[in-house]
């Protein structure tokens, strides 16, 4: 995601986002015969294109190979490509929205769908989080926590009048995701298309871990968890209706959310202790996402 919380420089934005949020909360491998596999690889190496936002590009996860998009050589597309011996074209980019699939992103980044052609065999895409403004939501939640750390001020802010603004944003994003999938199929008509969901960010049981490193009010954790589940459910529906497969990265990452201690935590806090952007997967989290993608590709391939 990583969009609204960043200042002008993309690299500076990642370094600034954790400090800004902390300030707000300071008051608190596929199966098959070896012969068949070898023969297939000798005939054709899979042409794989990776699309998406920062959960695909893995900002600040070593080693960064694209300073503009904050893309890591250890993001899940790179790991999937390595495991499948595929030729990877990775255009995932921090801050991307569905609009950046067909139009140029800031900093002169070309439209991501421009990387596709009729020879593309496999496409993965993680998108939608920036369309619903999730990074902005987290920033607002952090700012509201100081006034009511034991309550649910963020939920009250976004859903206190009856209509839930985040639920509405997810609904508005659904047709945009559908349009992205149509665009992928149009440009890469022979490709296998895989929508990759978002990993588990918050405790599955809804329990909070309010602290200076996670400046979210105790009552907002369960609500934020549910909003992420709504986003993933929408992505799964759009994949199903749009001729794509869906990878559930949420279930296999449960128990490794941002409230877990270092070593067990695959999603970093607002003040990362392992190289990663705030509230984003670290290298272990990206590896877990890659394993989930590989599972779907192998099981259905």
ZAROVEX-667881 format. One line per field, with one value per residue: residue number from 1; residue in three letters; x, y, z of N, C-alpha, C in turn. Coordinates in pm, whole numbers, plus 50000, padded with zeros to 5 digits. Layout:
pos	NUM_...
code	ALA_...
n_x	X_...
n_y	Y_...
n_z	Z_...
ca_x	X_...
ca_y	Y_...
ca_z	Z_...
c_x	X_...
c_y	Y_...
c_z	Z_...
***
This chain:
pos	1_2_3_4_5_6_7_8_9_10_11_12_13_14_15_16_17_18_19_20_21_22_23_24_25_26_27_28_29_30_31_32_33_34_35_36_37_38_39_40_41_42_43_44_45_46_47_48_49_50_51_52_53_54_55_56_57_58_59_60_61_62_63_64_65_66_67_68_69_70_71_72_73_74_75_76_77_78_79_80_81_82_83_84_85_86_87_88_89_90_91_92_93_94_95_96_97_98_99_100_101_102_103_104_105_106_107_108_109_110_111_112_113_114_115_116_117_118_119_120_121_122_123_124_125_126_127_128_129_130_131_132_133_134_135_136_137_138_139_140_141_142_143_144_145_146_147_148_149_150_151_152_153_154_155_156_157_158_159_160_161_162_163_164_165_166_167_168_169_170_171_172_173_174_175_176_177_178_179_180_181_182_183_184_185_186_187_188_189_190_191_192_193_194_195_196_197_198_199_200_201_202_203_204_205_206_207_208_209_210_211_212_213_214_215_216_217_218_219_220_221_222_223_224_225_226_227_228_229_230_231_232_233_234_235_236_237_238_239_240_241_242_243_244_245_246_247_248_249_250_251_252_253_254_255_256_257_258_259_260_261_262_263_264_265_266_267_268_269_270_271_272_273_274_275_276_277_278_279_280_281_282_283_284_285_286_287_288_289_290_291_292_293_294_295_296_297_298_299_300_301
code	UNK_UNK_UNK_UNK_UNK_UNK_UNK_UNK_UNK_UNK_UNK_UNK_UNK_UNK_UNK_UNK_UNK_UNK_UNK_UNK_UNK_UNK_UNK_UNK_UNK_UNK_UNK_UNK_UNK_UNK_UNK_UNK_UNK_UNK_UNK_UNK_UNK_UNK_UNK_UNK_UNK_UNK_UNK_UNK_UNK_UNK_UNK_UNK_UNK_UNK_UNK_UNK_UNK_UNK_UNK_UNK_UNK_UNK_UNK_UNK_UNK_UNK_UNK_UNK_UNK_UNK_UNK_UNK_UNK_UNK_UNK_UNK_UNK_UNK_UNK_UNK_UNK_UNK_UNK_UNK_UNK_UNK_UNK_UNK_UNK_UNK_UNK_UNK_UNK_UNK_UNK_UNK_UNK_UNK_UNK_UNK_UNK_UNK_UNK_UNK_UNK_UNK_UNK_UNK_UNK_UNK_UNK_UNK_UNK_UNK_UNK_UNK_UNK_UNK_UNK_UNK_UNK_UNK_UNK_UNK_UNK_UNK_UNK_UNK_UNK_UNK_UNK_UNK_UNK_UNK_UNK_UNK_UNK_UNK_UNK_UNK_UNK_UNK_UNK_UNK_UNK_UNK_UNK_UNK_UNK_UNK_UNK_UNK_UNK_UNK_UNK_UNK_UNK_UNK_UNK_UNK_UNK_UNK_UNK_UNK_UNK_UNK_UNK_UNK_UNK_UNK_UNK_UNK_UNK_UNK_UNK_UNK_UNK_UNK_UNK_UNK_UNK_UNK_UNK_UNK_UNK_UNK_UNK_UNK_UNK_UNK_UNK_UNK_UNK_UNK_UNK_UNK_UNK_UNK_UNK_UNK_UNK_UNK_UNK_UNK_UNK_UNK_UNK_UNK_UNK_UNK_UNK_UNK_UNK_UNK_UNK_UNK_UNK_UNK_UNK_UNK_UNK_UNK_UNK_UNK_UNK_UNK_UNK_UNK_UNK_UNK_UNK_UNK_UNK_UNK_UNK_UNK_UNK_UNK_UNK_UNK_UNK_UNK_UNK_UNK_UNK_UNK_UNK_UNK_UNK_UNK_UNK_UNK_UNK_UNK_UNK_UNK_UNK_UNK_UNK_UNK_UNK_UNK_UNK_UNK_UNK_UNK_UNK_UNK_UNK_UNK_UNK_UNK_UNK_UNK_UNK_UNK_UNK_UNK_UNK_UNK_UNK_UNK_UNK_UNK_UNK_UNK_UNK_UNK_UNK_UNK_UNK_UNK_UNK_UNK_UNK_UNK_UNK_UNK_UNK_UNK_UNK_UNK_UNK_UNK_UNK
n_x	50086_50117_50079_49923_50049_50305_50563_50696_50937_50989_51157_51216_50966_50910_51092_50996_50734_50707_50804_50619_50379_50447_50485_50225_50124_50265_50181_50095_50783_50664_50463_50526_50664_51018_51132_50932_50912_51167_51174_50968_51063_51284_51172_51021_51049_50882_50716_50683_50498_50487_50260_50144_50115_50285_50284_50351_50590_50762_50890_51192_51274_51559_51725_51711_51621_51517_51499_51304_51049_51077_51145_51209_51460_51388_51116_50780_50717_50976_51074_50889_50939_51203_51171_51025_51182_51134_51113_51124_50941_50917_50708_50588_50502_50555_50288_50109_49792_49476_49439_49695_49759_49683_49755_50021_50221_50315_50638_50717_50675_50588_50265_50154_50040_50153_50365_50279_50215_50121_50274_50301_50294_50226_50070_50082_49905_49875_49661_49458_49457_49556_49362_49145_49247_49400_49642_49623_49402_49514_49699_49526_49391_49603_49650_49416_49421_49549_49356_49170_49271_49184_48947_48752_48822_48884_48714_48476_48514_48516_48291_48092_47858_47676_47691_47962_48262_48488_48403_48233_48426_48565_48365_48341_48583_48578_48468_48680_48895_48794_48801_49078_49149_49017_49166_49416_49365_49302_49542_49720_49626_49670_49763_49802_49628_49667_49535_49665_49608_49604_49825_49782_49743_49665_49590_49423_49239_49142_49247_49418_49731_49822_50064_50366_50489_50288_50056_49760_49422_49281_49025_49006_49144_49008_48814_48970_49092_48866_48804_49021_48972_48736_48830_49001_48809_48656_48850_48887_48633_48624_48836_48735_48509_48634_48788_49026_49263_49267_49484_49501_49661_49623_49527_49755_49931_49830_49875_50115_50113_50135_50142_50290_50597_50936_51082_50875_50706_50576_50474_50562_50576_50463_50703_50944_51146_51279_51411_51184_50892_50676_50406_50402_50493_50785_51097_51050_50775_50720_50828_50650_50420_50502_50521_50251_50150_50292_50180_49916_49969_50094_49910_49686_49794
n_y	49882_50184_50473_50737_50822_50895_51143_51360_51243_50907_50724_50871_50879_50623_50612_50814_50751_50573_50726_50934_50806_50698_50930_51019_50833_50863_50935_50712_47374_47247_46938_46632_46430_46397_46383_46482_46743_46847_46832_47005_47252_47283_47332_47563_47849_47983_48287_48535_48791_49031_49225_49507_49652_49787_49563_49365_49461_49496_49710_49833_49583_49385_49270_49597_49666_49848_50178_50366_50242_50106_49827_49490_49232_49009_48990_48850_48791_48758_48538_48340_48328_48235_47980_47854_47869_48074_48340_48656_48957_49219_49461_49563_49814_50041_50218_50193_50203_50080_50246_50293_50073_50103_50358_50606_50604_50813_50978_50909_50641_50385_50269_49973_49756_49774_49606_49363_49114_48919_48696_48650_48428_48389_48579_48768_48959_49203_49420_49705_49783_50047_50179_50178_50338_50246_50287_50554_50537_50390_50579_50780_50638_50600_50862_50919_50754_50845_50997_50814_50549_50302_50255_50255_50456_50492_50325_50449_50694_50630_50473_50552_50689_50517_50429_50250_50375_50249_49997_50084_50193_49965_49838_50022_49985_49735_49715_49839_49667_49454_49567_49590_49317_49248_49403_49280_49023_49099_49202_48997_48733_48458_48405_48272_48396_48536_48648_48791_48794_48996_48962_48849_49114_49199_49077_48766_48693_48933_49063_49337_49522_49764_50015_50214_50138_50023_50212_50191_50197_49988_49882_49898_49708_49465_49563_49674_49438_49309_49480_49439_49174_49205_49339_49140_48940_49064_49079_48806_48739_48896_48784_48527_48581_48705_48541_48454_48317_48294_48373_48296_48461_48530_48332_48149_48315_48384_48438_48552_48823_49188_49223_49026_48902_48993_48784_48598_48758_48846_49059_49388_49632_49971_50086_49948_49667_49480_49486_49647_49811_50016_49837_49635_49337_49165_49011_48741_48736_48798_48568_48379_48457_48398_48120_48056_48140_47967_47727_47739_47761_47517_47327_47369_47362
n_z	50000_50115_50039_50082_50317_50263_50211_49948_49818_49729_49858_50089_50192_50297_50510_50664_50737_50958_51173_51175_51243_51491_51636_51651_51826_52060_52310_52439_49534_49222_49160_48967_48697_48673_48420_48250_48351_48299_48021_47953_48055_47895_47653_47690_47881_48155_48116_48328_48477_48727_48905_49101_49437_49728_49894_49729_49618_49834_50012_50155_50238_50238_49943_49819_49490_49319_49340_49294_49295_49528_49546_49623_49598_49723_49735_49715_49439_49324_49465_49394_49119_49123_49234_49040_48822_48640_48394_48505_48497_48687_48787_49006_49245_49505_49653_49445_49279_49150_48933_48846_48704_48441_48375_48396_48692_48973_48981_48731_48666_48444_48319_48469_48331_48086_48076_47995_47741_47450_47483_47750_48021_48292_48543_48836_49078_49327_49461_49552_49821_49845_49705_49877_50064_50286_50423_50493_50660_50874_50966_51055_51255_51436_51517_51652_51870_52107_52241_52331_52426_52526_52404_52100_51898_51626_51480_51553_51428_51154_51117_51285_51232_51128_50851_50721_50632_50529_50449_50247_50076_49999_49850_49641_49520_49408_49132_49005_49041_48897_48642_48609_48592_48355_48179_48203_48097_47837_47737_47781_47673_47695_47942_48273_48539_48855_49150_49433_49771_50077_50357_50703_50912_51166_51503_51493_51686_51770_51986_52136_52113_52217_52209_52212_51980_51837_51784_51822_51923_52179_52126_51852_51707_51638_51464_51256_51171_51065_50853_50684_50618_50476_50251_50141_50091_49894_49689_49639_49538_49305_49164_49120_48960_48751_48589_48708_48946_49303_49569_49898_50129_50383_50573_50605_50738_50981_51324_51308_51312_51346_51620_51736_51890_51797_51559_51566_51437_51127_51004_51021_51291_51357_51395_51261_51349_51211_50883_50684_50555_50762_50910_50717_50531_50644_50539_50599_50600_50328_50217_50317_50181_49921_49938_49971_49722_49554_49639_49538_49262_49214_49308_49146_48900
ca_x	50000_50213_50051_49890_50131_50438_50591_50723_51036_50938_51246_51194_50834_50917_51164_50919_50603_50711_50819_50494_50280_50491_50459_50082_50091_50366_50117_50071_50823_50550_50475_50529_50782_51136_51153_50835_50947_51287_51140_50887_51147_51375_51096_50966_51064_50763_50727_50605_50492_50432_50198_50090_50154_50401_50284_50422_50726_50838_50979_51294_51322_51683_51802_51631_51676_51456_51482_51182_50933_51110_51122_51310_51494_51333_50970_50722_50734_51111_51086_50811_51012_51319_51129_50970_51279_51062_51168_51040_50935_50850_50678_50517_50554_50495_50194_50026_49648_49423_49458_49833_49773_49662_49809_50151_50224_50404_50781_50741_50665_50489_50151_50205_49993_50239_50463_50215_50194_50059_50364_50302_50236_50179_50059_50031_49873_49823_49617_49332_49476_49568_49234_49057_49316_49423_49753_49568_49318_49602_49752_49417_49371_49714_49631_49300_49442_49586_49238_49088_49349_49114_48823_48760_48800_48894_48587_48376_48541_48483_48164_48007_47731_47591_47757_48105_48330_48585_48321_48190_48543_48591_48264_48373_48706_48550_48466_48813_48972_48738_48854_49219_49155_48982_49281_49521_49326_49307_49681_49790_49512_49705_49828_49738_49620_49652_49519_49725_49550_49690_49850_49719_49812_49622_49560_49300_49142_49095_49313_49505_49866_49847_50194_50428_50523_50162_49967_49621_49340_49253_48901_49009_49213_48912_48749_49067_49101_48749_48813_49114_48903_48642_48910_49042_48691_48624_48949_48857_48514_48659_48917_48646_48424_48715_48873_49156_49270_49293_49574_49473_49784_49582_49523_49885_50009_49766_49967_50242_50072_50223_50146_50376_50734_51036_51112_50745_50631_50603_50428_50631_50500_50477_50846_51000_51272_51339_51397_51057_50814_50580_50283_50422_50566_50931_51142_50983_50637_50719_50852_50525_50331_50550_50483_50108_50133_50342_50083_49806_50019_50123_49788_49592_49866
ca_y	50000_50293_50581_50869_50860_50930_51272_51361_51143_50776_50666_50946_50848_50503_50643_50911_50704_50518_50835_51010_50729_50688_51059_51026_50744_50875_50950_50573_47328_47173_46793_46581_46350_46477_46386_46575_46878_46889_46851_47126_47369_47299_47386_47698_47903_48061_48433_48575_48935_49062_49356_49530_49763_49764_49429_49284_49512_49475_49822_49827_49447_49366_49384_49682_49666_49958_50285_50441_50166_50038_49687_49402_49108_48900_48999_48721_48755_48709_48404_48250_48312_48150_47843_47798_47895_48157_48469_48751_49101_49266_49605_49602_49944_50098_50327_50171_50180_50021_50343_50283_49959_50146_50492_50623_50636_50924_50952_50864_50496_50354_50185_49838_49662_49784_49498_49241_49095_48789_48589_48635_48300_48396_48714_48782_49098_49240_49558_49739_49845_50193_50232_50204_50433_50180_50350_50676_50493_50357_50704_50844_50559_50629_50996_50921_50665_50917_51047_50706_50428_50180_50246_50227_50586_50487_50271_50554_50797_50585_50401_50593_50747_50412_50377_50225_50434_50155_49899_50151_50207_49832_49817_50107_49936_49607_49725_49879_49544_49380_49630_49550_49179_49249_49457_49178_48920_49156_49219_48869_48641_48319_48398_48232_48519_48503_48760_48756_48875_49058_48875_48886_49226_49219_48949_48702_48691_49069_49121_49448_49531_49907_50053_50320_50082_49992_50313_50170_50178_49847_49840_49912_49597_49372_49632_49680_49300_49281_49559_49370_49055_49249_49367_49012_48871_49129_49037_48667_48738_48951_48683_48418_48628_48765_48444_48447_48241_48376_48316_48340_48474_48565_48214_48096_48411_48403_48408_48621_48961_49292_49220_48919_48946_48977_48643_48539_48861_48854_49194_49478_49733_50107_50115_49816_49621_49403_49571_49645_49932_50001_49760_49561_49212_49160_48908_48615_48752_48784_48427_48308_48487_48322_47981_48046_48148_47841_47623_47748_47731_47374_47249_47387_47370
ca_z	50000_50125_49946_50136_50431_50219_50151_49804_49778_49766_49959_50211_50244_50380_50632_50741_50779_51093_51268_51180_51316_51629_51697_51682_51937_52164_52441_52481_49396_49167_49145_48830_48672_48644_48276_48191_48393_48227_47881_47942_48076_47782_47542_47714_48016_48187_48113_48446_48504_48859_48917_49234_49524_49815_49953_49630_49592_49958_50042_50261_50260_50162_49894_49732_49354_49245_49438_49264_49341_49654_49515_49681_49528_49804_49743_49680_49297_49298_49523_49310_48994_49148_49260_48916_48713_48543_48355_48577_48476_48808_48782_49128_49285_49626_49629_49328_49287_49027_48824_48799_48616_48302_48357_48462_48833_49002_48963_48594_48651_48340_48352_48493_48231_47968_48082_47946_47598_47418_47523_47896_48065_48430_48600_48972_49110_49459_49443_49617_49952_49832_49657_49992_50152_50413_50496_50551_50772_50986_51019_51131_51377_51527_51571_51741_51983_52229_52309_52385_52398_52565_52329_51956_51834_51480_51433_51570_51328_51019_51110_51396_51187_51072_50731_50741_50517_50471_50377_50123_49989_49943_49747_49525_49458_49340_48985_48957_49034_48783_48520_48599_48544_48212_48108_48201_48000_47702_47693_47794_47663_47722_48072_48397_48618_48996_49243_49562_49876_50178_50474_50831_50974_51305_51569_51450_51796_51797_52102_52100_52170_52214_52262_52133_51849_51770_51844_51786_52042_52206_52063_51706_51642_51577_51351_51148_51119_50983_50729_50594_50569_50373_50131_50083_50039_49767_49590_49605_49451_49174_49096_49078_48850_48645_48521_48773_49068_49422_49669_50034_50209_50519_50660_50645_50817_51111_51432_51282_51289_51398_51766_51782_51917_51692_51535_51531_51364_50983_50968_51114_51362_51304_51410_51229_51408_51103_50765_50613_50577_50872_50886_50593_50552_50640_50445_50630_50553_50183_50189_50344_50070_49806_49960_49944_49577_49499_49670_49442_49128_49206_49331_49035_48775
c_x	50090_50187_50034_49984_50269_50449_50640_50820_50991_51026_51227_51062_50836_50984_51084_50793_50603_50720_50690_50390_50318_50466_50314_50048_50184_50305_50089_50192_50723_50574_50476_50655_50897_51158_51060_50871_51066_51256_51062_50973_51240_51303_51057_50985_50948_50794_50630_50614_50423_50385_50160_50150_50270_50401_50344_50566_50818_50937_51064_51339_51449_51666_51712_51698_51615_51421_51353_51059_50956_51080_51240_51337_51442_51182_50909_50729_50871_51129_51008_50884_51132_51277_51077_51063_51213_51141_51075_51055_50852_50832_50595_50583_50480_50404_50098_49879_49604_49443_49597_49858_49765_49714_49939_50136_50312_50549_50812_50736_50557_50373_50198_50160_50073_50343_50409_50215_50140_50147_50371_50229_50170_50179_50013_50006_49820_49788_49486_49347_49487_49440_49137_49124_49357_49539_49707_49480_49405_49662_49649_49393_49478_49697_49518_49322_49469_49465_49154_49156_49279_48987_48843_48735_48806_48766_48477_48390_48491_48346_48063_47873_47637_47653_47906_48180_48428_48512_48275_48305_48579_48492_48294_48496_48682_48545_48599_48903_48925_48792_49001_49230_49116_49098_49395_49489_49334_49450_49759_49687_49543_49760_49738_49743_49587_49645_49569_49672_49653_49705_49783_49801_49786_49586_49424_49195_49093_49160_49411_49642_49910_49979_50248_50463_50400_50057_49824_49542_49296_49128_48900_49073_49116_48845_48844_49088_48986_48751_48910_49048_48802_48714_48950_48924_48648_48720_48923_48736_48548_48745_48827_48562_48505_48813_49012_49148_49303_49385_49542_49606_49750_49593_49661_49973_49944_49863_50102_50217_50165_50229_50242_50519_50825_51076_50987_50666_50674_50554_50490_50536_50513_50622_50921_51133_51349_51316_51268_50991_50718_50453_50287_50498_50717_50969_51072_50838_50626_50741_50725_50423_50371_50511_50335_50080_50177_50244_49968_49852_50043_49996_49694_49661_49890
c_y	50123_50405_50714_50915_50909_51075_51253_51254_51005_50710_50738_50915_50727_50534_50734_50851_50649_50626_50913_50936_50715_50818_51071_50942_50757_50888_50811_50470_47231_47022_46754_46502_46439_46489_46485_46718_46930_46917_46979_47250_47393_47359_47531_47738_47998_48210_48488_48726_48957_49206_49380_49646_49719_49627_49327_49331_49498_49588_49799_49686_49428_49253_49466_49694_49775_50068_50363_50371_50093_49890_49603_49280_48986_48917_48869_48691_48699_48567_48301_48222_48219_48004_47775_47815_47975_48283_48577_48894_49156_49417_49648_49728_49998_50215_50305_50151_50112_50116_50334_50158_50002_50285_50506_50661_50759_50882_50894_50714_50464_50272_50040_49738_49669_49672_49368_49235_48954_48670_48566_48508_48308_48540_48701_48930_49109_49387_49580_49810_49996_50256_50261_50296_50373_50240_50479_50644_50462_50482_50777_50770_50590_50765_51002_50842_50739_50963_50940_50572_50298_50157_50206_50356_50582_50430_50375_50662_50755_50519_50444_50649_50645_50348_50363_50272_50337_50046_49958_50163_50073_49804_49899_50056_49809_49622_49769_49757_49459_49435_49595_49409_49170_49299_49358_49073_48972_49161_49088_48757_48495_48299_48338_48351_48483_48631_48716_48850_48926_48966_48930_48995_49234_49084_48893_48701_48829_49136_49230_49438_49677_49942_50166_50269_50041_50085_50304_50143_50033_49798_49846_49794_49503_49435_49639_49541_49270_49359_49493_49244_49091_49276_49236_48936_48931_49084_48893_48659_48788_48854_48573_48460_48677_48670_48434_48353_48335_48301_48379_48343_48508_48443_48162_48191_48445_48357_48474_48769_49060_49296_49113_48970_48925_48831_48566_48633_48865_48986_49288_49580_49868_50154_49985_49788_49532_49482_49547_49780_49910_49930_49692_49433_49234_49047_48774_48620_48737_48638_48345_48334_48408_48175_47959_48051_48018_47727_47622_47711_47582_47291_47255_47380_47236
c_z	50000_50026_50017_50246_50390_50177_50008_49759_49823_49871_50092_50275_50336_50513_50723_50802_50920_51197_51284_51263_51463_51704_51738_51803_52055_52302_52499_52480_49339_49151_48998_48809_48634_48495_48210_48224_48315_48082_47861_47955_47959_47662_47564_47860_48043_48191_48218_48465_48638_48864_49063_49309_49615_49882_49857_49613_49713_49988_50167_50296_50177_50058_49801_49595_49267_49345_49416_49321_49472_49643_49563_49593_49604_49825_49692_49530_49266_49349_49442_49180_49011_49162_49134_48797_48602_48510_48410_48524_48592_48801_48902_49184_49407_49591_49516_49365_49159_48909_48765_48716_48469_48273_48432_48608_48854_48987_48825_48573_48548_48394_48363_48386_48101_47964_48023_47794_47574_47456_47672_47936_48202_48477_48744_48997_49252_49452_49518_49750_49945_49782_49773_50094_50285_50492_50563_50673_50894_51049_51103_51262_51481_51593_51673_51870_52113_52308_52373_52362_52434_52485_52184_51878_51682_51420_51444_51463_51191_51007_51215_51356_51126_50950_50760_50617_50451_50395_50245_50025_49924_49829_49622_49450_49377_49188_48927_48945_48916_48651_48500_48543_48397_48129_48097_48095_47857_47650_47695_47789_47696_47863_48180_48490_48763_49078_49380_49669_49975_50299_50600_50901_51124_51370_51528_51560_51836_51916_52058_52161_52168_52282_52176_51993_51768_51827_51793_51913_52055_52134_51912_51635_51570_51456_51232_51087_51024_50852_50631_50537_50461_50241_50064_50024_49905_49658_49545_49511_49312_49095_49039_48958_48731_48580_48578_48893_49184_49516_49804_50111_50355_50612_50699_50723_50950_51220_51416_51252_51359_51551_51821_51805_51796_51681_51499_51440_51218_50926_51069_51177_51292_51315_51387_51298_51310_50975_50687_50635_50694_50827_50749_50622_50554_50545_50471_50585_50402_50143_50212_50233_49946_49818_49931_49793_49512_49523_49572_49302_49110_49213_49210_48900_48711
***
